[in-house]
Amino acid sequence: MVARKNNPEYVKNPLTKNQSYIKKDSKTYNLVFHLLQKYNNNVEQARKEYLTLTTRIKPQYNDIKATDFCGQVCDYKPKSFPVNTQKRCRAALSYARYASDPECIRRCALEKAREYGFKCGTSSKKIRE
């Protein structure tokens, strides 16, 4: 690992609270200094925009019907475990172990799979009918 503190190729990132180091002439470096220039060196405004641009936001699933979520059926988080595609059905079965009632999530996902005609969960040994 490169020691960044005393390395002249790296500079402190003024837009992060932990003052991490960024490499000069990198994409992050260019973004940071573009934002500082845009806001006339107002660090607080530049930091707000930097955080919105670099923070990963979990998808809200606005395009999915409320009936396609198994979390809502099983009295878990309302917009959790969407099952409207075969890929999401497999994901729901995989992540069901994190729910308070994993069996309910699995049953719901299999029910939705049958409803939509997905071949999801047909070889699983964890599913009890």
VOPAGU-2260 file (C-alpha; in pm, 1 decimal, decimal comma):
REM VOPAGU-2260
SITE   aa  ch    i         X         Y         Z
SITE  MET   A    0       0,0       0,0       0,0
SITE  VAL   A    1     124,2     345,6     -86,0
SITE  ALA   A    2     179,3     586,1     202,2
SITE  ARG   A    3     -36,9     873,0      85,7
SITE  LYS   A    4      22,5    1124,5     361,3
SITE  ASN   A    5     376,6    1216,6     257,1
SITE  ASN   A    6     341,9    1127,8    -110,6
SITE  PRO   A    7     333,1    1433,0    -341,4
SITE  GLU   A    8     106,0    1246,0    -587,3
SITE  TYR   A    9    -179,6    1259,2    -335,1
SITE  VAL   A   10    -371,7    1550,4    -183,1
SITE  LYS   A   11    -634,6    1571,4      89,4
SITE  ASN   A   12    -995,5    1558,4     -25,4
SITE  PRO   A   13   -1151,6    1872,6     127,0
SITE  LEU   A   14   -1506,2    1746,8      64,2
SITE  THR   A   15   -1492,1    1444,4     293,9
SITE  LYS   A   16   -1512,4    1466,5     669,4
SITE  ASN   A   17   -1234,5    1213,7     730,0
SITE  GLN   A   18    -994,8    1407,1     503,9
SITE  SER   A   19    -908,5    1108,8     286,7
SITE  TYR   A   20    -639,9    1139,2      23,3
SITE  ILE   A   21    -703,0    1138,5    -352,9
SITE  LYS   A   22    -456,8    1096,3    -634,8
SITE  LYS   A   23    -383,5    1404,6    -843,0
SITE  ASP   A   24    -531,4    1404,8   -1193,0
SITE  SER   A   25    -774,6    1122,9   -1110,3
SITE  LYS   A   26   -1149,8    1137,6   -1180,6
SITE  THR   A   27   -1223,7    1207,1    -815,0
SITE  TYR   A   28    -965,1    1484,5    -803,0
SITE  ASN   A   29   -1114,3    1648,5   -1111,9
SITE  LEU   A   30   -1467,8    1616,7    -970,0
SITE  VAL   A   31   -1370,4    1767,9    -634,4
SITE  PHE   A   32   -1196,1    2066,4    -781,7
SITE  HIS   A   33   -1466,7    2120,0   -1042,8
SITE  LEU   A   34   -1726,0    2136,9    -763,0
SITE  LEU   A   35   -1512,8    2375,6    -559,1
SITE  GLN   A   36   -1475,4    2597,8    -861,8
SITE  LYS   A   37   -1847,6    2578,2    -937,2
SITE  TYR   A   38   -1938,6    2692,8    -584,3
SITE  ASN   A   39   -1659,0    2954,6    -554,0
SITE  ASN   A   40   -1469,8    2749,4    -291,8
SITE  ASN   A   41   -1776,7    2714,0     -68,6
SITE  VAL   A   42   -1686,6    2377,3      83,8
SITE  GLU   A   43   -2027,8    2309,8     241,8
SITE  GLN   A   44   -2223,4    2347,9     -83,3
SITE  ALA   A   45   -1963,2    2152,4    -279,2
SITE  ARG   A   46   -1966,0    1877,4     -11,6
SITE  LYS   A   47   -2345,6    1840,6     -37,9
SITE  GLU   A   48   -2331,3    1793,6    -414,4
SITE  TYR   A   49   -2026,3    1566,2    -386,6
SITE  LEU   A   50   -2211,1    1338,4    -145,3
SITE  THR   A   51   -2517,6    1319,5    -369,4
SITE  LEU   A   52   -2300,2    1234,2    -668,6
SITE  THR   A   53   -2087,2     971,4    -495,3
SITE  THR   A   54   -2333,7     805,1    -257,6
SITE  ARG   A   55   -2498,5     491,0    -382,1
SITE  ILE   A   56   -2871,0     505,7    -331,1
SITE  LYS   A   57   -3071,6     187,3    -296,9
SITE  PRO   A   58   -3335,6     152,5    -570,1
SITE  GLN   A   59   -3684,5     251,4    -462,5
SITE  TYR   A   60   -3868,1       2,7    -686,9
SITE  ASN   A   61   -4122,0     262,4    -801,5
SITE  ASP   A   62   -4202,0      60,1   -1113,7
SITE  ILE   A   63   -4310,1    -254,8    -923,7
SITE  LYS   A   64   -4663,3    -321,3    -804,0
SITE  ALA   A   65   -4712,1    -340,4    -427,4
SITE  THR   A   66   -4844,2    -696,2    -461,6
SITE  ASP   A   67   -4509,6    -813,6    -605,0
SITE  PHE   A   68   -4323,2    -768,4    -274,9
SITE  CYS   A   69   -4295,9   -1065,0     -40,3
SITE  GLY   A   70   -4175,5    -854,1     253,2
SITE  GLN   A   71   -4512,3    -683,8     277,8
SITE  VAL   A   72   -4698,8   -1017,0     271,4
SITE  CYS   A   73   -4482,5   -1157,6     554,1
SITE  ASP   A   74   -4506,9    -853,4     784,6
SITE  TYR   A   75   -4147,1    -752,5     716,4
SITE  LYS   A   76   -4021,9    -429,3     558,3
SITE  PRO   A   77   -4286,2    -308,2     306,9
SITE  LYS   A   78   -4069,1    -270,2      -5,0
SITE  SER   A   79   -3843,2    -570,0      43,3
SITE  PHE   A   80   -3805,0    -893,4    -151,9
SITE  PRO   A   81   -3950,9    -792,9    -489,7
SITE  VAL   A   82   -4051,6   -1089,9    -706,3
SITE  ASN   A   83   -4149,6    -961,4   -1048,6
SITE  THR   A   84   -3872,1   -1128,3   -1252,3
SITE  GLN   A   85   -3702,9   -1466,0   -1234,3
SITE  LYS   A   86   -3376,4   -1303,7   -1126,4
SITE  ARG   A   87   -3545,8   -1118,7    -840,4
SITE  CYS   A   88   -3725,5   -1437,3    -741,5
SITE  ARG   A   89   -3390,5   -1613,5    -703,3
SITE  ALA   A   90   -3257,1   -1318,7    -506,5
SITE  ALA   A   91   -3558,6   -1326,7    -273,6
SITE  LEU   A   92   -3498,3   -1695,6    -206,4
SITE  SER   A   93   -3128,6   -1632,7    -146,3
SITE  TYR   A   94   -3178,7   -1341,7      91,7
SITE  ALA   A   95   -3480,6   -1482,7     273,9
SITE  ARG   A   96   -3251,6   -1595,2     556,9
SITE  TYR   A   97   -3219,1   -1232,1     665,4
SITE  ALA   A   98   -3593,1   -1188,8     720,7
SITE  SER   A   99   -3761,0   -1245,1    1055,6
SITE  ASP   A  100   -3966,6   -1528,6     899,4
SITE  PRO   A  101   -3760,5   -1682,1     615,9
SITE  GLU   A  102   -4011,7   -1959,6     545,3
SITE  CYS   A  103   -4284,8   -1706,1     474,5
SITE  ILE   A  104   -4059,9   -1523,4     225,3
SITE  ARG   A  105   -3972,5   -1850,6      52,5
SITE  ARG   A  106   -4337,7   -1959,6      27,9
SITE  CYS   A  107   -4438,4   -1619,4    -107,4
SITE  ALA   A  108   -4156,6   -1616,3    -364,3
SITE  LEU   A  109   -4251,1   -1965,1    -485,9
SITE  GLU   A  110   -4615,6   -1864,1    -509,1
SITE  LYS   A  111   -4524,1   -1559,9    -718,5
SITE  ALA   A  112   -4293,2   -1777,2    -932,8
SITE  ARG   A  113   -4578,8   -2015,6   -1010,3
SITE  GLU   A  114   -4808,3   -1720,8   -1080,3
SITE  TYR   A  115   -4563,6   -1568,0   -1329,5
SITE  GLY   A  116   -4437,7   -1899,7   -1468,6
SITE  PHE   A  117   -4078,3   -1868,7   -1344,2
SITE  LYS   A  118   -3860,2   -2173,4   -1284,3
SITE  CYS   A  119   -3740,2   -2041,4    -953,5
SITE  GLY   A  120   -3661,4   -2250,9    -646,8
SITE  THR   A  121   -3755,1   -2581,2    -804,1
SITE  SER   A  122   -3430,4   -2750,3    -696,0
SITE  SER   A  123   -3401,3   -2604,2    -347,1
SITE  LYS   A  124   -3400,2   -2841,0     -50,1
SITE  LYS   A  125   -3474,3   -2561,8     200,8
SITE  ILE   A  126   -3829,4   -2513,2      81,2
SITE  ARG   A  127   -4097,1   -2700,8     266,6
SITE  GLU   A  128   -4431,1   -2727,4      94,4
